[in-house]
Amino acid sequence: MGDKMRLSDLQNKNIVNVIDGKNIGNIIDVNISNDGKIESLIIETNKNLLSFNRDLDKEVLWKDIAKIGEDVILINTRL
């Protein structure tokens, strides 16, 4: 696969915050700049089954990604 990664590859990874070790949720969307670079990831936060509020989704800036591993994406930010 080389340096290329598909959105579907990212969506299959768990998002973990290195500050507190918590699993944040799953990627549901990305924001892309006019020149085609990913600016941020939109995360559907882990919420209880009765909560379907889209306002709970979080945005993680690309610069806040510490590491993209085989199974997880480590972020370093306070949400």
Secondary structure, 3 states (H helix, E strand, C coil): CCCCCCHHHHHCCEEEECCCCCEEEEEEEEEECCCCCEEEEEEEECCCCCCCCHHHCEEEEHHHEEEECCCEEEECCCC
